[in-house]
Amino acid sequence: MHPLLILLVGMATILVGIVVLRLNAFLALITAAIVVSLLAPGEPGVKIARVAEGFGRTAGTIGIVIALAGIAGKAMMDSGAADRIVRAFLALLGEKRGATALCATGYVLSIPVFFDTVFYLLVPLARSMHVRTGRNYLKYLLAIAAGAGATHTLVPPTPGPLAVAGTLGVDLGTMVLVGAVVALPAAVVGLLVAGWVDRRMPVVPRAPAGIAAPALRASATEAPAPQALPGLVPSLLPIVLPVLLISSHTVVQSMTARPGVHLAIWSALARYTAIIGNPNLALLVAAAVAMVVYAQQRRVSRADLTEMVDTSLMSSGFLILIIAASGAFGVALQAAQIGPVIERAFVGQTAASGTGSGLIFLFLGFGVASLIKIAQGSSTVAMITTAAMLAAMLPGNGGGLPFHTVYVATAIASGSLVGSWMNDSGFWMFSKMGGVTELETLKSWTPVLAIVGVTAMVTTLVLALLVPLR
């Protein structure tokens, strides 16, 4: 069977499984991986075995990091550290710049904490600020969505960008740094558009589903006592420490590759940064710090601490299964020899013509991720599926591109923000928790996230052309 036909069969299997049959994403992805592997060339005895091998390889790459990130995020929520960061931004920027404070808080918190958790945390503050100002409620909600959505899809250790980096072979420190740079203008533009939407469609908050009005007013106006929250420095440590540790090795590696520097010094440092900058160790440190802050702040017993860890690991395990299944799908696609076919179709005789020949992969990643996002609703599934496809297509496993493969990763992540509608859990969370109607959500949430994604894509293109990192 022709490789492109195998690719279409694999994509159709995923979409039918998730959209039509309502299967869990793990079942849809692993089924697609087996179907593609059976159709691909190879000995019958290895066709199923290579699916399991791809699954295990991916799980080994990202499993520990996701599990530890889940523990750190849960501990930050339960200790009040996340709430402390929110209040620090509000104190720094002032209530008049409340939307900017919420956007900045969402931008920072969504690096270690999942988007839905950040949104749950910040919605009561948006309501509280609306009660005090009497206006701009929709702007506050959209500011949270813009800031948190940008880093959730672009900056590890959240599962989507982490999986994309692992699938495409991008150094995690590079993904963190470039993802944060790409996410910043995207969040700023999203904040500006949020104000524009709010002026044209003012919204009065309604009680979220399942919460009575008195309880809503209490949650919006009553905040935890200041003494119940940890200090700002310990609150920030679980975010700052892993970023610094992982980035240290990236910086040292880049210095050892430069001629004319003190190579011996940097090479000596590389031995140590390779250890402390390993993502598994960095996230272990972050999780440990977050747990210590939680234990000291809430004075919990060992049993309570164990229960908190168990709860976070159950959620993380679900994500690890989905991402590992996407890795198996990618291995199956590689076995189908799709890469050489796509390379001939898109690169062909223009392969030596410079950057222009490589930009097709940025547009392809953005477009495919957008289509999968629109079809099945999950940004994470859209990212990991598209990354698995492009990993099999990139010339020379990414080494043949005129720019760093990290830009392919950010293009894929940008596309996963486009097309959020009623099949996306985030759509319903925004609507129900925010107290906004479905039509209002379609007119606000959907276009703002799309603009955030398009802005991130434009930033990716500009950086790939001006700062190729080659």
N, C-alpha and C positions, 0 to 999 in steps of 0.2 A: 504494500500500500504506500502511496506517496506521502512523504513526511508532512506536508501541509494538511493533507486530509486527516492524518493522525492527530495533528494539532487541533483541528476543528472538532474532531470527535471528542478529544479530551476536554476542550472548553465547553462543548455542548453537555457533556456528562456532568461537569461541575454546575453549570447553570440550571439544567433540568433538576438535578438533585436538590439544589438549594432553593430555587425559585418555585418550581412546580411541585416537587415531592415534599418540600419543606424538611429535607434531611438536615441533620447537624453538619456543619461545615467540615468536620473531621471525616465523617462518613463519605461525603461527596468528594473530597479531595483524595482520599485513599482509594476510593473506587475508581476515580479518574486515573490515578497513577497505575493501578493494576491493568485497566483497560488499555491505556497507552502502551504500557510495557509489553502486554501480550501482542499488540499489533506491531511493535517495533521489531527490527531484526535481532537475531540472537538465538542461542541454544534454548530449547524449551525449559531446561533445568534451571537457567539463571534468570528467567523473565520475572518470576515472583521474588526471587532472592534479591535482585537488585533494587526492588521497591523497598524491601525491609532494610537493605544496606543504606539507601538514601535517607530513609526515615531515621535510622540510628545516627547517621553522620550529622544530620541537622539538629537532632535533639541534643547530641553531645556538644554542639557549638553554642546553642542558645539556651538550653534547658536550665543550667545553673544560674545564669544571669537573670532570666525571667523570674525564677523562683525567689531569688534574693531581692530583686526589685519589688516583687509583690509584698514581701515581708517588710521592707523598708517603708513602702507606701502606706501599708496598713498601720504600722507602728506610728508613723507621722500623724495620721488621722486621729488615732485613738489617744495619743499623748497631748494633742492640742498644738503640736508643732506647725501643722499646716495652717491652722487658724491664726497662730502667732505671726506667720509670714504675711497673711492677708492684712492683718491690722498694722503691720509695719509699713506696708505699701500705702495704706490709707493715711497713716500718720505722716508719711513722707510727702505725699502728693496733695493731701487735703481733700475734703469732701467735695469741693467744687470740681475737682478732677477725679471724681469717683469712678467714672467709666474707664479712665486711663489706669487707675489703681487696680480695678478689677481685671482689666486686660493684662496688665503686667503680672499680677498675681497668678492668673491662669497660665500665662506664658511660662512662669517659673515652676509652678506646682505640677504642671502636666509633664514635666521631664521625668520625675520619679513616680508620680501618682497617675492612675488611669483617668481618662477624660471624664467618665461618668461620675467617678468619685469627686473630682474637682468641681464638676458642675453642681452636684448635690451640696457641696460645702459652700459654694459662693452664691447660690440662688437666694438663700435667706438674707445675705448681705445686700443683694440687689433690691430685694423687697424693702428692707430696712431703709436703704438710701432713698427709695422712691417715697416712702412714708414721710421722710424728713424734707425732701425737696418738692414733692408733689408732681414730678415730671420725669421724663427720660427713662422710664422703666424698660422699654424695649431696647434702648441704647445700652443700658447696663447689662441686659441679658446677652445681647449680641457681642458686646465687648468681651464677656467671659468666653463665648463660643470662639471668637476670633483668636484670642491669645492662647487658650487651651488647645484648640483644634490645630493650630500651627505647630506647636512643639510636640503634641501627641503623635502627629503623623511624620514629623521630620527629625526628631531628636531621640536617640536611644537613651535609656533602656526600655522605653515602651515597646511592646511586641512588634508592631509593624515595621518601623525603621530598623529595629534590631535584626529582624528576620531578613529584610532586604539587604542590609549590609553583609550579613553572613552568607546569603545566597550568591551575591555578586562578588564576594571576596574583598569587600572594602574594610580597611582598618577601622576599628570601632572608634578610636579617638578622632580620626579624620571625619567620620560620619557625625560625631557629636559636634565638632567645631563647625563644619560646613553646614550641617543641618540647622544649627542655631543661627548662623548668619543668614541663611535663606529664610528661616521662619520669622526673623525680626521685621523686615519690610512687609512681609505678608500679614503679620499681626497688626502693624501700624495702619496699613491700607484697610484692613478689615474694621479697625476701630473707626476710621474716618467714614467709611461706608455705613457703619452702624448708626452714627449720628445723622447721616443723610436719610436713612430709612426711618429713623425715629421721628424726624421732623415731618415726614410725609405720611406716617401711619402711627400716630400716638396710640398707645395701648395702655389700658388700665388692667393691672394684674387681677387674676381670678384665683380662687382657692385651688391648689393642685389636687389632682385626683387622690381621694382617700384621706384628705386632711381637712378637718373642720375649720371653719373660719376663726373661732377663738384660738385654736391651737396655732393657726397660721400667724395670727397677730402676735402671739407670744414668741414664736420662733423668730419673727422678723425684728422684734424690738428688744428681746432679752438676750444679752450676750454673756458668755462665760466671764466670771470675774477675772480681772487681770492676773491675780495671784494664782489662778488655776491653770495658767498657760506657762510653758517653759520660756526661757530667755531666747532672744533672737539668734544668738550665735549657735547654741546647741540645736535650735530648730533648723538652721540652714546647713549644718554640717552634713546630714545625709545626702544633700544635693551637691554641695560644693566639693566634698572630699572625693567622691568617685570621679567627678569631672576633672579635678586637678590630677589625680593619680593616673587616669587613663590618658589624659592629654600629655602628661610628662613624657611618656614613652613615644608618643607621636612626634613631639618636638625634638627629642633626642635623636630619633631615627632620621628626621629630616635634616638635622645638622650633620650627622655622619655621612649623609649623601652629598654634602656640599664641598666642593674643592676649596682649599685655602683656609679652612678653619682648623682649630686645634683638634685634629682627628683623634689623637690618642686619648685626650680627655673625654671627648664625647663617646668614644667606643667603650671606655671604662665605665662611664655612666650608664650606657645602654644595658650592661649586664644587670644592673640593679633596677632600672626602670622597666625592663622586660618582666620583672617579677611584680613590682608594686603597681605597674601599669596594666597588668593583666586584668581584663574586665571581671573575671570571676573573683579575684581577690579584692578588687576595688569595690564591687557590690557587696561582698561579704563584710568589708569594713563599714560600708554605709548601713547595711542591715543591723550590724552589731551596735553602731552608734544610735540608730533609731530605736532599737530595743532598750538600750540603757536609758535613753531619755524617757521612753514610755514607762519603764519600770520605776524610775525615780520619781517621775511626775505624778503618776497615778498610784504609786505604792502598791503595786499588784503582787499577788502571790506567784509562785512558780507555775502553779496550775493555770492561772489566768494568762500568764505569758505563753505557756504552751498552747492554750486554746486560741490565742490570737495568731500564733504562727501557723497552727493547723488550718485555720480558716483562710488565711492568705494563700497557703500552699494549695488548697483545693481549687481556688480560682485560677492560680497560676498553672496548675497541672492541665486544666482544660485548654488554656492558650498554648502550652507547649505541644500538646497533641495535634492541634490544628496546624501550627507552624511546621512541626516535623513532618506531617502529612504533605504539606506543600513542598518540602524538600524532596520527598519521595516522588512527587509529581514532576519536579524539575529533573531528577535523575532519569525518569522514564522518557521525558522529552529529549534529553540529550542522547539517549540510546536510539531514539527514532531518527537521529541525524537531521534534525530541523535546522541546526546552526548553519551548516554549509549552504543549505537551500536559501535561507534568509539572507545570508551574506552575499550570495550571488545575485539575489533579487534586489537588495537595497544598496549594497556597496558596489559590486560589479567592477566596472572599469574606472569608477570614480574613487576607488580606495586610496589612491595616492594623491588625491587633489586637495588634501588638507582638512581643515576643521569641518568644512561644509559636508563632507562625506560622512562624518560621524554624528552630525546633528540629527539625522534621521532616527537614531536610537533614542534620543531625548524625546522627540515628538511621538515616537512609537510607544515608549514607556508611559508618557503622559496620557496618550489617547486610549491605549488598552486598559490602563488602570481606571480611567474615567468610565469606560464602557462597562467594565466588570462591576464597578461601584454602582452605577445606575441600575444594572441588572439584578444584583443580589443584595446591595445595601451596606455591606460591611467594608469599611476602609482597610482594616487589617487583612481580610481575605483578598481584597482587590490588590493590595500591595504584594502580598506573598505569592499570589498566583502570577501576577505580571512579572515579578522578579524571577520566578522559576522559569518562565517563558524566555525572558531576555537573556538569562544566564546561558541558555542553550544557543542563543543567536549571536552574541557579541563576538566580533572577530578577535581571535587570539585570546579568548576569555577576558576581554576587556583591554588587553595589552595593545591591541591594534588601534585603539581610539586615539585621537589627537588631544584628548583631555582625560582627566582622571575619571575613573568609573564611579566615583562618588556622585558625580552630576547625573548619571543615569539613575542612581538611587533616589536623589532628591526630585528628579522629574517624575519618577513613579509615585513617590509620596505625594507630590503636588496633585497629580491626577486623581488620587484617591479621595480628594476633598470635593471634587466636582460631581454634582448629581445626587446630593443627599435628599431623598424624599421619603415617601411613606413606607418603604421597605427597609429603612435605616432605623435602628434602635435609638440613635442619637436624635433623630427627628421627633420621635414620640417623647423622649425624655425632655427635650426642649419645650415641647408643647404642653405636656401634662404637669411636669414639675414647675415650669415657668408660668403656668396658668394662661397660656396663649392658645387660640383656636387653631385648628388644622390649616385653615386658609391663611391666617396671619403667619403661621410658621412657614408655609410655602412661599409667602411673599417676603419673608425676612431671613430666616435661617438658611434656606436653600440658596438664594443668590449671594448672601454674604460669604458662606463657606466656599461657594464657587469662585468668588472674587479672590478670596484668600489663596485658593489653589492656583488660580491663573497668575496671581502676583508672584507666588513662589516659583512657578514655572518660568516666568520672565526673568526673575532674579537668577535662576539656574542657568538660563541661556546666556545672560550677560557675563556671569562668572566663568562659564565654560569657554567663552570667547576671549575674555580679558585676563582671567587667572586660571589657565588650564591645569595648573599643578603638575605639570610634566617636567 
